[in-house]
Amino acid sequence: MHHNLKHWWGHFRVHLRHAIQNGAIWYLLAGLVLLPVWFEPQMQLPSVVQDTLFVIDISESMNVRDVNYPKPQTDRLTLAKLAVREGMASLPCGSKVSVALFAGDESVVLFEPLEVCRHFPAIEQVVSGLDRRMRWIGDSWVTNALTASIVEAQKRKLNLVYISDGDEMPSRAAPIVTDLAKLRGKIKGVLLGVGGDALQPIPKLNQKDEIIGYWTREDAVLEGNHPNLLSAVRALAPGERAPEGTLDEVTEHISSFNKVFMQALSQASGFELVRINTPADAVKALKNSNYQKQAMAERDARWIFGLVAAVFILIGWFWQNIKTFFTNKRWFKFKRT
């Protein structure tokens, strides 16, 4: 066994000598240096980051098709999802992001913050897969959900991007902002408003997202938003409409971007309100140095290994020239003098 080991060692030394002489050793070293790249090495570096919680309204009114991006008669939720996707893509690497949905008065965080560049494909899949069927309640209290979203963002030390049409159900003339105002200044954030200016009927959709009808005043009452009118509507035959003027107070069956409501939320929360018609509007709203901070952040370290490997390859490529230079007699004479 000792003899075999000695024999093997002799062969190894001969091959190593040849590799050093012809420069192949440098290519071998380059290959070895690149091995860790397969494991996606990360390193902590001081970075400018924009850690962000994106909150998307998935209430019924977000199905209204009054958006002209990426094509005419696109629903509001589609624009909201594209705005989140492009908004995330515009953030500096090292930033942490999370996504939440809101319906009713709750804001539900889908996953804890993840580094945006490394995890972008997975997060993008989550966002593109969001749809109205994830709604767990029909009502929508935009003010309460914003308050809950600020609390969730504050817990995780994130900025807030809150996307909504400002349409509440049951609707109310003005938001009650007492709890919201108490949180003013706790975090940085921006409100992104979606939806058209003209009142549109809220569609009813089937499982294939095809419009099969629209909400009526009678439907809104049956949802329990107007208890005083409930008995009158229940007395109607199926498909029968209430007498003209009976349900004039009911507005939940139609929807537009509620600018006045969203401006009131903006004033109470201290967040800027930006109306968006395309994802580019969202990206522009996020490009604000006030939302950025210096922090130690996880960054991709593969480039370091790639750089070292490139240096080794260059040395191997010019190895004969390098050897000639260092063995040149005139160079040795110069060193001796």
C-alpha positions in Angstrom: 0.0 0.0 0.0 2.9 2.3 0.9 4.4 1.5 -2.5 1.1 2.3 -4.3 0.8 5.6 -2.5 4.4 6.5 -3.4 3.8 5.6 -7.0 0.6 7.7 -7.1 2.3 10.6 -5.5 5.1 10.4 -8.2 2.5 10.5 -11.0 0.7 13.4 -9.4 3.9 15.5 -9.1 4.7 14.8 -12.8 1.2 15.9 -13.9 1.3 18.9 -11.6 4.7 20.0 -13.0 3.3 19.7 -16.5 0.2 21.7 -15.6 2.3 24.5 -14.1 4.6 24.6 -17.1 1.9 24.8 -19.7 -0.4 27.0 -17.7 -3.2 24.4 -17.3 -3.1 24.8 -13.6 -4.7 28.3 -13.8 -7.7 26.9 -15.7 -8.1 24.2 -13.1 -8.0 26.8 -10.3 -10.5 28.9 -12.2 -12.9 25.9 -12.3 -12.4 25.3 -8.6 -13.1 28.9 -7.7 -16.4 28.8 -9.7 -17.7 25.8 -7.8 -19.3 27.9 -4.9 -21.3 29.9 -7.5 -23.7 26.9 -7.9 -24.7 27.4 -4.2 -25.6 31.1 -4.8 -23.2 32.5 -2.1 -24.4 35.7 -0.3 -22.6 38.3 1.7 -23.6 41.2 4.0 -22.7 44.6 2.5 -23.6 48.2 3.4 -26.3 49.0 0.9 -29.0 51.5 0.0 -32.3 49.6 0.5 -36.0 50.2 0.2 -37.7 47.6 2.4 -41.4 47.5 1.4 -44.7 45.9 2.2 -47.1 46.0 -0.8 -50.8 45.8 0.1 -53.3 45.0 -2.6 -57.1 45.6 -2.4 -58.9 42.5 -3.5 -62.4 43.7 -2.7 -65.4 43.3 -5.1 -65.0 46.7 -6.7 -61.5 45.9 -7.9 -63.1 43.7 -10.6 -64.5 46.8 -12.3 -63.0 47.0 -15.8 -62.3 50.7 -16.2 -58.5 50.6 -16.6 -56.8 51.1 -20.0 -53.6 49.1 -19.3 -52.3 46.8 -20.7 -55.4 47.0 -22.9 -58.8 48.8 -22.7 -61.4 47.5 -20.2 -58.9 45.9 -17.9 -59.9 45.3 -14.3 -58.4 47.3 -11.5 -56.9 44.3 -9.8 -54.8 43.5 -12.9 -53.3 47.0 -12.8 -52.6 46.7 -9.1 -50.7 43.4 -9.6 -48.7 44.8 -12.5 -47.9 47.9 -10.4 -46.6 45.6 -7.6 -44.5 43.6 -10.0 -42.9 46.6 -11.7 -42.5 48.4 -8.3 -40.6 45.4 -6.9 -38.4 45.2 -10.0 -37.4 48.8 -9.5 -36.2 48.4 -5.9 -32.4 48.2 -5.3 -31.0 44.7 -4.7 -30.7 44.0 -1.0 -34.2 45.4 -0.3 -36.7 43.2 1.5 -40.2 42.9 0.3 -43.5 41.3 1.4 -47.0 41.3 -0.1 -50.3 41.5 1.7 -54.0 41.4 0.7 -56.9 43.3 2.2 -60.6 42.7 2.3 -63.0 43.5 5.1 -61.0 45.4 7.7 -58.0 43.0 7.7 -54.6 43.1 6.0 -53.2 39.5 5.6 -49.4 39.2 5.0 -48.8 36.3 2.6 -45.1 35.8 3.4 -42.4 37.3 5.6 -40.0 39.8 4.0 -37.6 38.3 1.4 -34.6 39.8 -0.5 -36.1 41.1 -3.7 -33.5 40.2 -6.3 -32.7 36.7 -5.1 -36.4 35.8 -4.6 -38.0 37.8 -7.4 -39.2 34.9 -9.6 -40.9 33.2 -6.6 -42.5 36.5 -5.4 -43.6 37.4 -9.0 -45.4 34.0 -9.2 -47.3 34.7 -6.0 -48.3 38.2 -7.2 -49.4 37.0 -10.6 -51.5 34.2 -9.0 -53.5 36.6 -6.9 -57.2 36.8 -7.7 -60.6 37.7 -6.4 -61.3 34.1 -5.2 -58.8 34.8 -2.4 -61.3 37.3 -0.9 -62.5 35.9 2.5 -65.3 38.5 3.1 -67.5 40.7 0.8 -67.3 43.9 2.8 -64.4 46.4 2.4 -63.4 48.9 5.1 -60.4 50.7 3.4 -59.6 52.9 6.4 -59.4 50.0 8.9 -57.4 47.9 6.5 -54.9 50.8 6.0 -54.6 51.1 9.8 -54.0 47.3 10.0 -51.4 47.5 7.2 -49.4 50.2 8.9 -49.2 48.1 12.0 -48.0 45.1 10.0 -45.4 47.2 8.1 -44.2 48.8 11.4 -43.7 45.3 13.0 -41.4 44.3 10.1 -39.7 47.7 9.7 -41.0 48.1 6.2 -42.3 51.0 4.1 -45.9 50.7 3.0 -47.3 50.8 -0.6 -51.1 50.6 -0.3 -53.1 50.0 -3.6 -56.8 50.6 -3.6 -59.7 52.3 -5.5 -60.9 53.7 -2.1 -64.3 52.1 -2.6 -65.8 51.0 0.8 -68.7 48.6 1.3 -70.9 49.5 3.2 -70.1 52.9 1.8 -69.8 56.0 4.0 -69.5 59.6 3.1 -66.2 60.2 4.9 -63.6 58.0 6.6 -63.3 57.8 10.4 -59.6 58.4 10.8 -59.0 58.5 14.5 -57.0 55.3 14.8 -55.2 56.1 11.5 -54.1 59.5 12.6 -52.5 58.0 15.8 -50.1 56.1 13.6 -49.1 59.1 11.5 -45.3 59.3 11.2 -44.6 55.8 12.4 -43.6 54.5 9.0 -43.1 55.9 5.5 -45.6 55.0 2.8 -47.5 55.9 -0.3 -51.1 55.3 -1.4 -51.6 54.3 -5.0 -55.1 54.9 -6.4 -56.6 52.8 -9.2 -59.8 53.1 -11.1 -61.6 55.5 -13.4 -63.6 58.7 -12.6 -67.0 57.5 -14.0 -69.2 55.4 -11.8 -69.4 51.8 -13.2 -71.5 48.8 -12.3 -69.7 46.2 -10.3 -69.6 42.9 -12.3 -70.5 39.5 -11.1 -68.0 36.9 -12.4 -68.1 33.1 -13.0 -65.2 30.7 -12.3 -63.7 31.6 -15.6 -63.7 35.4 -14.7 -66.4 36.0 -17.4 -69.0 38.7 -16.6 -72.3 37.0 -16.0 -74.2 40.1 -14.7 -73.8 43.2 -12.5 -74.7 44.0 -8.9 -78.0 45.8 -8.4 -79.2 48.0 -5.6 -81.3 45.0 -4.5 -78.2 42.8 -4.3 -76.4 45.4 -2.2 -79.3 45.5 0.3 -79.4 41.7 0.5 -75.7 41.8 1.4 -76.8 43.5 4.7 -75.5 47.1 4.0 -78.9 48.8 4.5 -80.9 47.0 7.4 -83.7 49.5 7.1 -84.4 48.4 3.5 -83.9 44.7 4.0 -87.5 43.7 4.7 -88.8 45.6 1.6 -86.3 43.9 -0.7 -86.9 40.5 0.7 -90.6 40.9 -0.1 -89.8 41.3 -3.8 -90.2 38.3 -6.2 -87.0 36.9 -7.6 -85.7 39.3 -10.3 -88.2 41.9 -9.3 -87.0 45.5 -8.9 -88.0 47.8 -6.1 -90.2 50.8 -7.0 -88.5 53.8 -8.4 -86.9 56.0 -5.7 -87.2 53.4 -2.9 -83.5 52.4 -3.0 -81.9 55.8 -3.9 -79.7 55.8 -0.9 -78.0 52.6 -2.0 -74.7 53.1 -3.9 -72.7 50.0 -3.3 -73.6 48.5 -6.7 -71.6 51.1 -8.6 -68.0 52.2 -8.2 -65.4 54.7 -9.3 -62.0 55.8 -8.0 -63.0 57.5 -4.7 -60.7 60.4 -4.9 -62.2 62.4 -2.0 -62.1 59.4 0.3 -58.4 58.5 -0.6 -57.4 62.2 -0.2 -58.8 62.1 3.4 -56.8 58.9 4.1 -53.7 60.6 2.6 -54.1 63.6 4.9 -54.7 61.5 8.0 -51.8 59.1 7.4 -49.3 61.6 6.1 -48.8 59.3 3.0 -48.7 60.8 -0.5 -51.6 59.8 -2.8 -50.6 59.0 -6.3 -53.2 58.1 -8.9 -51.8 55.4 -11.3 -52.9 54.5 -14.8 -49.9 52.3 -15.7 -47.2 50.4 -13.7 -44.7 53.1 -14.8 -46.7 55.6 -12.6 -46.1 53.3 -9.6 -42.4 53.0 -10.3 -42.1 56.8 -10.5 -43.9 57.1 -7.2 -41.5 54.7 -5.5 -38.3 56.4 -6.9 -38.0 58.6 -3.9 -34.8 58.8 -1.8 -37.0 59.5 1.3 -38.1 55.9 1.2 -34.5 54.6 1.1 -32.1 53.9 3.9 -28.6 52.6 4.5 -28.4 49.1 6.0 -26.4 45.9 6.0 -28.1 43.8 3.3 -27.8 40.4 1.8 -26.1 40.8 -1.6 -25.1 38.3 -4.4 -21.4 37.3 -4.0 -21.2 35.3 -7.2 -19.5 38.1 -9.0 -16.4 37.9 -6.7 -15.8 34.3 -7.6 -16.4 35.1 -11.2 -13.8 37.9 -11.1 -11.2 35.7 -9.4 -11.8 32.9 -12.0 -11.5 35.5 -14.9 -8.1 36.6 -13.4 -6.9 33.0 -13.3 -8.1 32.4 -16.9 -6.2 35.5 -18.1 -3.0 34.3 -16.3 -3.4 30.9 -18.0 -4.0 32.5 -21.4 -0.8 34.6 -21.2 1.2 32.1 -19.1 3.9 31.5 -21.7 4.5 35.3 -22.0 4.5 35.7 -18.3 7.1 33.0 -17.9 9.2 34.5 -20.6 9.1 37.9 -19.0 10.1 36.6 -15.5 12.9 34.4 -16.9 14.4 37.1 -19.2 18.1 37.5 -18.3 17.9 41.3 -18.7 15.2 41.4 -16.0 17.4 39.4 -13.6 20.4 41.7 -14.4 18.2 44.7 -13.6 17.2 43.2 -10.3 20.8 42.5 -9.3 21.9 46.1 -10.0 
